[in-house]
């Protein structure tokens, strides 16, 4: 796996995280349950870089999105 493929895989996994989180919210609203959008941790993971502060909060749906997109990306090659 070269650097270009690793970058593409990282981009696909981040997009899978977002798609999973959004689909989890939609499923929660459709079915009236609050399983897919509940937070797994009390506080988000925070990365501070001088001016930029990024916080990531994981949900079960976002983890499912990462796993599914990772499987599809690695299966496709």
Sine and cosine of phi, psi and omega as CSV:
sin_phi,cos_phi,sin_psi,cos_psi,sin_omega,cos_omega
0.00,0.00,0.85,-0.52,-0.01,-1.00
-1.00,-0.03,-0.01,-1.00,-0.10,-0.99
-0.91,0.42,-0.58,0.82,0.02,-1.00
-0.91,0.41,-0.63,0.77,0.02,-1.00
-0.94,0.35,-0.59,0.81,0.03,-1.00
-0.92,0.40,-0.65,0.76,0.05,-1.00
-0.90,0.44,-0.67,0.74,0.04,-1.00
-0.91,0.42,-0.65,0.76,0.03,-1.00
-0.89,0.45,-0.67,0.74,0.04,-1.00
-0.88,0.47,-0.69,0.73,0.02,-1.00
-0.89,0.46,-0.67,0.74,0.01,-1.00
-0.90,0.43,-0.64,0.77,0.01,-1.00
-0.92,0.39,-0.62,0.78,0.05,-1.00
-0.91,0.41,-0.67,0.74,0.05,-1.00
-0.90,0.43,-0.60,0.80,0.07,-1.00
-0.90,0.44,-0.58,0.81,0.07,-1.00
-0.88,0.48,-0.73,0.69,0.00,-1.00
-0.92,0.39,-0.69,0.72,-0.01,-1.00
-0.90,0.44,-0.65,0.76,0.04,-1.00
-0.90,0.44,-0.67,0.75,0.00,-1.00
-0.91,0.42,-0.68,0.74,0.00,-1.00
-0.92,0.38,-0.68,0.73,0.01,-1.00
-0.92,0.40,-0.54,0.84,0.07,-1.00
-0.90,0.43,-0.65,0.76,0.04,-1.00
-0.91,0.42,-0.66,0.75,0.01,-1.00
-0.90,0.43,-0.69,0.73,0.03,-1.00
-0.90,0.43,-0.62,0.79,0.05,-1.00
-0.89,0.46,-0.67,0.74,0.00,-1.00
-0.94,0.34,-0.61,0.80,-0.01,-1.00
-0.93,0.37,-0.71,0.70,-0.10,-1.00
-1.00,-0.09,-0.15,0.99,0.05,-1.00
0.97,0.26,0.32,0.95,0.07,-1.00
-0.95,-0.30,0.32,-0.95,-0.02,-1.00
-0.83,-0.56,0.74,0.68,0.01,-1.00
-1.00,-0.03,-0.72,0.69,-0.13,-0.99
-0.95,0.30,-0.39,0.92,-0.05,-1.00
-0.95,-0.30,0.17,0.99,0.05,-1.00
-0.98,0.20,0.54,-0.84,-0.04,-1.00
-0.98,0.20,0.63,-0.77,0.01,-1.00
-0.99,0.13,-0.44,0.90,-0.02,-1.00
-0.83,-0.56,0.41,-0.91,0.00,-1.00
-0.92,0.38,-0.65,0.76,-0.03,-1.00
-0.84,-0.54,0.53,-0.85,0.02,-1.00
-0.96,0.29,0.36,-0.93,0.16,-0.99
-0.96,0.29,0.79,-0.61,-0.08,-1.00
-0.89,-0.46,0.73,-0.68,0.08,-1.00
-0.84,-0.55,0.89,-0.46,-0.02,-1.00
-0.94,-0.34,0.83,-0.56,0.05,-1.00
-0.81,-0.59,1.00,0.00,0.01,-1.00
0.76,0.64,-0.99,0.15,-0.07,-1.00
-0.99,-0.11,-0.56,0.83,-0.11,-0.99
-1.00,-0.05,0.73,-0.69,0.09,-1.00
-0.81,-0.58,0.87,-0.50,-0.05,-1.00
-0.90,-0.44,0.78,-0.62,0.06,-1.00
-0.86,-0.51,0.74,-0.67,-0.02,-1.00
-0.86,-0.52,0.81,-0.59,0.05,-1.00
-0.91,-0.41,0.83,-0.55,-0.04,-1.00
-1.00,-0.01,0.60,-0.80,0.08,-1.00
-0.81,-0.59,0.29,-0.96,0.05,-1.00
-0.86,0.51,-0.60,0.80,0.00,-1.00
-0.93,0.38,-0.60,0.80,0.02,-1.00
-0.93,0.37,-0.59,0.81,0.07,-1.00
-0.92,0.39,-0.62,0.78,0.07,-1.00
-0.89,0.45,-0.64,0.77,0.04,-1.00
-0.89,0.46,-0.65,0.76,0.03,-1.00
-0.90,0.43,-0.70,0.72,-0.03,-1.00
-0.91,0.42,-0.71,0.70,-0.03,-1.00
-0.91,0.41,-0.72,0.69,0.00,-1.00
-0.93,0.36,-0.57,0.82,0.07,-1.00
-0.90,0.44,-0.68,0.74,0.04,-1.00
-0.89,0.46,-0.73,0.69,-0.02,-1.00
-0.91,0.40,-0.62,0.78,-0.01,-1.00
-0.93,0.37,-0.66,0.75,-0.01,-1.00
-0.97,0.25,-0.50,0.86,0.04,-1.00
-0.94,0.35,-0.66,0.75,0.00,-1.00
-0.94,0.33,-0.57,0.82,0.07,-1.00
1.00,0.01,0.00,0.00,0.00,0.00
